[in-house]
Amino acid sequence: MVKSDGFVTGRRGALRVLGGMAAGLGVGASVQAQTTGGAGGLGSSALQAVGRLFSRPQGNLLIVGGGDTPLSVQQRFVALAGGPENARIAVLPMASSQSDEEAQEVVRDLEGLGARAQVVEIRPADVNSAAVAQALEKFSGFWFSGGDQSRLSSLLVGTRALQAIEARYQAGAVVGGTSAGASVMSRLMLTGKWRTPRNSDEEEQVNIARGMKELAPGFGFFKGAIVDQHFMHRARYNRLISAVLDHPQLIGVGIDEETALLVRADGQWEVLGNYYVKIFDARRAQIVDDRGPMAKAADIRMHVLPEGGLFDPRRRRVEFQEVNIP
């Protein structure tokens, strides 16, 4: 981990390098401008943004593949938010245009587990409001309901409101979501749309193909991964593998309904719930890009993890919970 005072005392040339790294990793143009402009060097906001590239969040990320969220997953979310009586959770319904009923149901479920929960709907006019950002600081948990992940992305990415939520996540809050609220957590997210076919061969293809799936910027909380949900129920292997072939540096994570992935503060990924999380790791794969209509790849690693399964993305190791069968 690089400490912030290392940025302050380093040479100006080193600051420019860090500014370039920040831009390349998606921190944003404002950070780059602050790192390269003027004698003042890095401002405090730029220091925080660049520092986040090198630090592990103290909070946890809990994402569900859609369907009914199991009680055990809800209980874990409340526990990570501070436990009964201490957890203060914001339920954010903006992924759907008709989200009030679902959001209120989530609030009732969380309150039944002892948390203090409320619906927090952030409107387009308020995404950069200082008052909204300040109000978000009081929460220890944030839950994004289902709907359309593109609505969340277009509303919040690059805004003061999302920066406030990320700051709480970095400081120890838990961030979670289901369905669209799961997909949006990665830096690049699947939108569910297909690219327009270039020729008749591609038009007939409904299987794996490079460059066929549309991606858009997500929240960037889930580093090094790309997420798909409703995975088994909607047979989404083809679109997630296609995305992984396009971006082999990202680990593909397919989450079944009634199943959750907990990205823990220690860096481990833990599976919760009733079914499976499938992981597609092409970081050491052989991928052929010969501009043909069909994808070609070898040595993609796939892991199938039920509840209790653990994955260490740094070491590429999997552990399974022992099951005692009477």
N, C-alpha and C positions, 0 to 999 in steps of 0.2 A: 504494500500500500504506500502511495506517495503522499506525504503530508503537505498541507497547504503552504506551510512556511517554506517548503522547497521551491514552490512556484515564486514566492515573493523575493527570495534571496538569489534566485538563479539569474543567469545572464539574459539579456533581452532576446538574444537569438534563440535560447531555449524556450522562452515564452512563445515565440512565433511558431516553433515546432509543436508545442502543446496546443496552440490555437488551431493548427492544421489538423492535428489528431482529433480535436473536438469536432471540427467540421466534418471530417471523414467518418466519424462514428455517430453522427446524427445529433450532436448537441445543438447545433443551430447557428445561423449566420450572426446573431447578436453576440454570441460568445466569441466567434472568430474575430469580429470587429474589435471587441474589447481587448483581445490578446495581441492584435497587431497594430493598433492605433494609439498614438500619443505616448508621451513620456511617463504617463501614470501607470502603464502596464495593466495588469488585470484588476478589474473592479471586483467587489465582493461577490456579486451575483455570478460573474464569470468564474471566479475561483470555486464557488460551490458547484457550478455545472461541470467544470473540468474535473474537479475532485471526485465527482460521482462516477466518472469513468473508471477510476482506480479503486473504488471502495465497494465493499459488499453491503447491501442494504441490511439494516438491523431488523427490518420488518419481514413479514411472511406474505406470500402470494398464494391464494387458494382459488383455483378455477375449476368449474364444474362443466361437464359436457352436455348439459341440458337435461330435460325431463325433470322429474321430481328430485329435489335435493334431499338426500338421506338425512335423517335426524342426526346421525353420528357426525356428518360433515358440518351441519349447522352448529352442533355443540362444539366442535373443534374450532370453528370460526369465532364463536363467542369467547371461548377460552383464550384464543390468540389476541382478541381485542381487549383483554383485561379480565375476563371472567364475569359471572353473574354479578350484578349491581355496579360493577366498575366499567363494563364495556359501553361505549357510546358509539353507535353505528349509524352512518349515513347510508340510506338506500337511494341509489341514483337511477332513475327510470328512463333516461333520455334516449335509450336505444330504440324505444318504441313510441309511436304516436298515440297509442292507446294503452298506456302502461300503468295507469293509476291503480287498477284492481290488483294486478300482480304485485306491484310495489307495496301496497297496503297489506297484502297477504304475507309478504316477506317480513314486514314490520311486526305483524302479529306473531309470526313464528319466533322471531328473535326475542320479542318481549316475553313470550312464553318460556324462554330459556333464561330469563333474568336480565337481559340486556336492555339498555335504553336506546331505542331505535326510532328514526323518523325519516320520512321521505324528504329528500333534498333535490328539487328539480332546478337545474341551472339553465337559464334561458340564454339564447344567443347574445342578447344585449348585456348580459352580466358576466360573461366568461372572463373578462379582464378587470372585473370590479375588485377594488381593494377590500371592500366590505365582505364580498363573497369569499375571497381568499382567506380573510381573517376568520370568518365563520367556520370554514372547513378545518381550521387548526384545532378546534376543540374535540374532534372525533378521533377515536382510537381504531375505528374500522370503517371501511368503505366497501359497499356491495353494489355492483353494476348488474342490473336486471337484463333479461334477454330482449331480442329484437333484431335490429340491423346494426352490425358493428360499424358500418360506414357512417351511420348517423352519429355515433359516439366519436369516431375519429374526426369527422369534419367539424364537429362542434368544439372539441376540447384540445386537440393536438396543437401545441404551441401557445397555449393560453396560460394566464396567471392562475386560473382555477386548477388546471392539471398540475402545474408546478407546485401548488400548495399541497395537493394530494400526494405527489411524489415526495415532497419534503417530509410529510408525515410518515410515509412508507420507509424512507431512508432512516428516520428516527425511531422506528419500531412499530408503527401501526400495521395492521393487516389489511390487505386489499384483496377483494375477491369478486367473482362474478360468474354468471352462468350463460351458456350458449354464446351469444354475441359478446357478452361481458367477459367471456373467456378468450375468444379470438382476438379481441382488441388489445390484449395485454402485451403482445410481442411488438418489436420495433417494426417489422414488416408483417402485415396480416393478410390473410385470405379474405377477399370480399365476397366470394361465392359466384363471381362473374367469370365468364370465359372470354378469351380474346377471340376476335373475329377470325375464322379460319382463312388461311392464305390460299388454299387450293382445295380441290375436290377430295384429295386423300385426307386432309385434316378435317374436312367437313364431315366425313364418315366416321372419324375416330371418336370414340367415347372412352378410350382407355388412357394410358399414361403417355404424355407428350410434353416435351420441354417448351416453356414459354406460352402455354395455353391458359394458365390461370392468372387472373388479374390480382395484383397485390397493391396494397396501399399502406401509408404510414399508420402505425398503431401507437399505443402509449409508450412502448419501450420499457416497461417494467420487467418483463420476462426476457432477460438477456440471452442471446445465443440460441433462440428457439423460434419456431413458427407453429401455431396452434390450429387444430381443427377440432370441431365438436360434433355431437350427435354421430359419432364416428362409425360405430357398428350398425346402428339403426338405419343410417342413410348411405352406407357403403361408400365411404369417402376416401378409400385407400388411393384411388387414382389421382385425385386432385392434390392430396398431401404429398405423395411421392413425386408428382410433377413439380411441385413447389420446391421440394428438397433438391431435386436434380438441378433446378435453376439456381438455387442458393445452398450449395453443399456445406457451407460454413455454419448453417443453421440446422439444429436438430428438429426433425419433425415430431410433433406430439399430437397424437390422435386420442381424444378423450371420449369414452362412451357415455351415454346417458346414465344418470343416477350414479355417476362416478366422478371423482375429483382428483386433481393433482395438487399437492401442497409443495410449493417451492420454498423450502425452509431457509431461515436466515443463515444456517451453516452451509448452504450450498447444495444440500441433498434434495432430491425430488422424491416425494413419498405419495403412494397411491392410497386413496380412501374410497369407500363406497362399495357398490354392488357388482361392478363388472370390471372392465380393463382400461388401462392406458397403454397404447402402442407407441413405441418410440422407433423412429427411423433415423439412423446415424450414418450420414454419407461423408463424414469429414475425412475419412481415409479411403473413400471409394474411388474406383476408376470410372470416370464419366467421359464418354465420347461425344464430342460436338461436331458432327460432320454435316450439319445443316439438312439432314434428311428428315422425313416426316415422323420417324419412329425414334423413341429414346433408346439409348444404349448405355448401360451401366453395369458395373460388377462390384462385388464386395460391399454392398450396403448392409449394414447391420440392423437387425430388427429385434426388439425386445417386447415381450408381451407380459405386462405386469398387472397382477390382481391386487386386491387390497393388501396393504402391508409391504408391497414391493418397494424397493429403494433403488434409485439410480444416481450414481455420482457422475455428472457430466464431464468433470475434469479428468477423472481416472478411467472413465468409460466402464465402470463396474456396476454390476447388478447384484442385489441381495434379495432373497425371498424370505418371508416370515415362515417359520416352521408351523405346519398344520398337524395337529394331533387328531387322528381319526379313531374314534372308539371302536 
